[in-house]
Amino acid sequence: MAADAIISCHAVAKSYWRGTLEIPVLQGLDLEIPRGGYYALMGPSGSGKTTLLNLIAGIDRPTGGTLEVCGYELNDLDDDQLAGWRSQHVGFIFQNYNLVPVLNAFENVELPLLLTGLSRRERREKVLEALALVNLTDRMENYPRQLSGGQEQRVAIARAIVTDPDLLVADEPTGALDAKNAEEVMALLERLNAELGKTILMVTHDPKAAHHARIQIHLEKGVLDRTVEVNR
């Protein structure tokens, strides 16, 4: 693993089984992503991009190869250790926000901190800081049903960054948004990368969203097809 790499995949493979039928999704993939990088995973449906994202985020496990993320060989961790690793190192951003409807914005952002040993005052300070970063301090008492889609996604981003993770993974973060809100969310992610140095790995079908990344990785049938540097 290169000294500045935060993600290192070597011959990573992933198959699923349907009875006795093996369905290969990733086939011996090699990839290194440097700390502070902003990468977009692209490719047609079934190309393996979401599977790769889930492996790197520790949601799923490879069936072959080695995968080192944030200094840990993920195959060496048992399920409890992997859950602890995720809570410390990875922030998640989903297409449909995954906010808890009975909690207001403040409480949704605070959720990951309830698993830490922080005091109530320390948690409040971190939540307010995260909400300020996404420009939603004035909406912290609003519930998800009282927010627009763009605001819900910004709350979700605040929740993802409140623990100060090393890596942000985003699965189609603009998929449920109109063009204006999508552009605002992508500008926010770009700022988190440029100003806070957050490493971002994003799955997207949207060329406009992918253009905000620095590098585009194109997958085709479970293998790395090409890598494109974005000129902005």
SVG drawing of the C-alpha trace seen along z (x, -y; Angstrom):
<svg xmlns="http://www.w3.org/2000/svg" viewBox="-43 -30 48 56">
<polyline fill="none" stroke="black" stroke-width="0.4" points="0.0,0.0 1.4,-3.4 2.3,-5.7 -0.4,-8.2 -3.1,-5.7 -6.2,-5.6 -7.7,-2.8 -5.8,0.1 -7.5,2.9 -5.4,5.8 -7.0,8.5 -10.4,7.8 -13.1,10.2 -16.8,10.5 -19.2,13.2 -22.8,13.9 -24.4,17.3 -27.8,18.3 -28.1,21.9 -25.1,23.6 -24.7,20.8 -21.9,18.4 -22.5,14.8 -19.2,12.9 -19.6,9.1 -16.0,8.0 -13.1,9.8 -9.6,9.2 -9.8,5.5 -6.7,3.4 -7.1,-0.2 -5.4,-2.7 -7.0,-6.0 -4.8,-8.6 -5.8,-10.3 -7.7,-13.5 -8.8,-12.2 -12.2,-12.8 -13.2,-9.9 -16.4,-9.1 -17.3,-5.5 -19.2,-5.2 -20.4,-2.5 -23.6,-0.8 -26.0,1.0 -24.4,4.3 -20.9,3.1 -20.0,3.5 -19.7,-0.1 -22.1,0.1 -20.6,3.5 -17.1,2.0 -18.4,-1.0 -19.9,1.4 -16.7,3.4 -14.6,0.3 -17.1,-1.0 -17.0,2.3 -20.7,3.0 -19.9,6.2 -16.8,8.5 -14.8,9.5 -14.6,13.2 -11.1,12.8 -8.1,10.5 -7.0,8.0 -8.6,4.7 -6.9,2.2 -8.8,-1.0 -7.8,-3.7 -4.8,-1.5 -6.8,1.7 -7.0,4.9 -10.7,5.4 -10.6,9.2 -8.8,9.4 -11.7,7.8 -14.6,9.8 -18.1,8.4 -18.0,6.4 -14.6,5.0 -15.8,4.0 -18.8,2.2 -16.5,0.3 -14.2,-0.5 -17.0,-1.9 -18.3,-4.1 -14.8,-5.6 -13.6,-5.9 -16.5,-6.1 -19.3,-8.6 -22.2,-7.4 -24.3,-9.5 -27.3,-7.8 -29.6,-8.6 -32.7,-8.6 -31.1,-10.4 -32.0,-7.7 -33.1,-10.3 -35.2,-9.1 -38.6,-10.8 -39.4,-11.1 -36.1,-13.0 -35.4,-16.6 -32.4,-17.7 -30.2,-18.2 -31.2,-14.7 -30.5,-13.0 -27.0,-14.5 -26.4,-13.6 -27.2,-9.9 -23.6,-8.7 -22.2,-10.5 -24.5,-8.6 -22.2,-5.6 -19.2,-7.6 -18.2,-8.6 -18.8,-12.3 -20.7,-14.3 -24.0,-16.0 -22.2,-19.3 -19.5,-17.9 -22.1,-16.3 -24.0,-19.5 -20.9,-21.4 -20.0,-18.9 -23.6,-18.8 -23.8,-22.6 -20.4,-22.7 -21.6,-20.1 -24.9,-21.9 -23.1,-25.2 -20.9,-23.6 -24.0,-22.6 -25.6,-26.0 -28.6,-24.5 -28.2,-25.8 -31.5,-27.7 -33.3,-24.4 -32.0,-22.2 -35.4,-21.9 -37.2,-20.9 -38.2,-17.4 -37.4,-15.7 -41.0,-16.2 -40.5,-20.0 -37.4,-20.1 -36.9,-20.1 -35.1,-17.2 -31.9,-19.3 -32.1,-20.3 -32.6,-16.6 -29.5,-15.6 -27.5,-18.4 -28.7,-17.1 -27.5,-13.6 -24.2,-15.1 -23.9,-16.8 -24.6,-13.4 -21.9,-11.8 -19.2,-14.3 -20.1,-14.9 -17.7,-12.1 -14.9,-13.6 -14.4,-10.4 -11.4,-9.8 -13.6,-8.7 -17.0,-9.8 -18.8,-7.3 -21.7,-8.6 -24.2,-6.3 -26.0,-8.4 -26.1,-11.5 -28.0,-13.6 -30.3,-10.8 -33.4,-12.1 -32.8,-15.8 -33.7,-18.4 -30.9,-20.1 -30.6,-23.1 -30.4,-21.1 -28.1,-18.6 -25.7,-21.3 -25.8,-22.7 -25.1,-19.3 -22.2,-18.7 -20.7,-22.1 -20.8,-21.2 -19.1,-17.9 -16.4,-19.6 -15.9,-22.1 -15.6,-19.3 -12.9,-17.8 -11.0,-21.0 -11.2,-22.8 -11.4,-19.9 -9.4,-17.4 -12.1,-14.7 -11.5,-11.7 -14.7,-11.1 -15.7,-8.1 -19.0,-8.6 -21.1,-6.3 -23.1,-8.2 -24.8,-7.9 -24.9,-11.7 -22.1,-13.1 -22.7,-16.6 -22.1,-15.1 -19.1,-13.1 -17.5,-16.3 -17.2,-17.6 -14.8,-14.7 -11.1,-14.9 -10.9,-11.4 -13.6,-9.3 -13.2,-5.5 -15.2,-3.6 -16.1,0.0 -17.4,2.5 -18.5,6.0 -16.6,6.1 -13.3,4.9 -11.6,1.5 -12.3,0.1 -10.5,-3.3 -9.6,-6.1 -10.2,-9.7 -8.8,-12.9 -11.3,-15.7 -10.2,-19.0 -12.0,-21.9"/>
</svg>
